[in-house]
Amino acid sequence: MVDFDAALRAEVAAITAVDRYRRRRVVEVIDPAAPMYIRVDGRDCVNFCSNDYLGLATHVEVRRAMSAAAERYGAGSGAAHLVTGHSAEHHALEEELAEFVGRERALLFSTGYMANLGVASALLTRGDAVFEDRLNHASLLDAGLASGARFTRYAHADSTELKQELSESRSRRKLVMSDGVFSMDGDVAPLDVLAVLCAQHQAVLMIDDAHGFGVLGQQGQGSVQAAGLASDAVPIYMATLGKALGVSGAFVAGSDALIETLIQKSRTYIYTTATPPAVAAATRAALRLVKKDGWRRERLQQLITRFRKGVQQLGLPLMPSTTAIQPIVLGTENTALAASDALLNAGMLVSAIRPPTVPLGTSRLRVTLSAAHSDSDVDHLIQALEKIFKAVT
């Protein structure tokens, strides 16, 4: 008889042996008014690996909106959207999101992963083709693979390769799926070029703007708006609500026909319980703050510039990102882990990102900045990086 647990333990041991073991940390918020100061496994530190880019996750208005809605609706939605789970809060949020990104309609999903899977499964089948950037998020890659369509990956941001693949395709429907902001490198996709190629080759463009929504664009409408593209250039727009908005969930926005199709055919929408109405209410409050508080985006950009200037002066291998995601590539898994541990000992939490999340030989520190950081927070991180880089390289 096969010892199932023994086999699993061997697999985990193999992961550990190559410095790719992942472990969860127990995190506590010390003071909601200062969300980047947290307690990790009992140790106080500054958080430099959060996706709370605008510092809204603990904002008093967001917390009050969630609390008030929980008092009215309860802790959960009680059913899927198509049964009795679609509350007035959900419906209002969909309408407000659609208006904000300039689309006819929007549809809420429980997570970005489920949104991407839901779109691909509803729109693609055998005989279709999907084209994806090699550095797309895992949810986009899994969505393409699970769709049953012919799956093609092109080199990162390589429009020439994508053009060739599109021109050679004879598939019934062609869908190009790309991140707006790439989550591990922090760079922005060449959206204008992608839109032109899709128009030329009768393909549909979908952008996953998880790390651009709320942050990029004049009012935070995201990478598509920042690129100056009209909505018809990107027929399918997906963004998550747990990053810049600081809450949870995701949405897909587009035409009425798209949203109706997803409601009827997207299994990850149809067959899952709706998120709690209180989450929708909190998200509506966060969206209002995104619209109102432009200073948060300005502050974030100031900190990005400050960090990049300081790190570049040290000569560290900083990737060419202008977003809140600032990766420092160190090479091996062991080096990245050692640097992350040293930073934690210095009171700063920065994750070590290793394969298979990133390509072999590109293990890195993934620094993420927030409008809730102070100048001194960033300066202390730069000073710590200077000491640590000398020690680990």
Secondary structure, 3 states (H helix, E strand, C coil): CCCHHHHHHHHHHHHHHCCCCCCCCCEEECCCCCCCEEEECCEEEEECCCCCCCCCCCCHHHHHHHHHHHHHHCCCCCCEHHHHHCCHHHHHHHHHHHHHHCCCEEEEECCHHHHHHHHHHHHCCCCCEEEEECCCCHHHHHHHHHCCCEEEEECCCCHHHHHHHHHHCCCCCEEEEEECECCCCCCECCHHHHHHHHHHCCCEEEEECCCCCCCCCCCCCCHHHHCCCCHHHCCEEEEECCCCCCCCCEEEEECHHHHHHHHHHCHHHHCCECCCHHHHHHHHHHHHHHHHCHHHHHHHHHHHHHHHHHHHHHCCCECCCCCCEEEEEEECHHHHHHHHHHHHHCCEECEEECCCCCCCCCEEEEEECCCCCCHHHHHHHHHHHHHHHHHHC
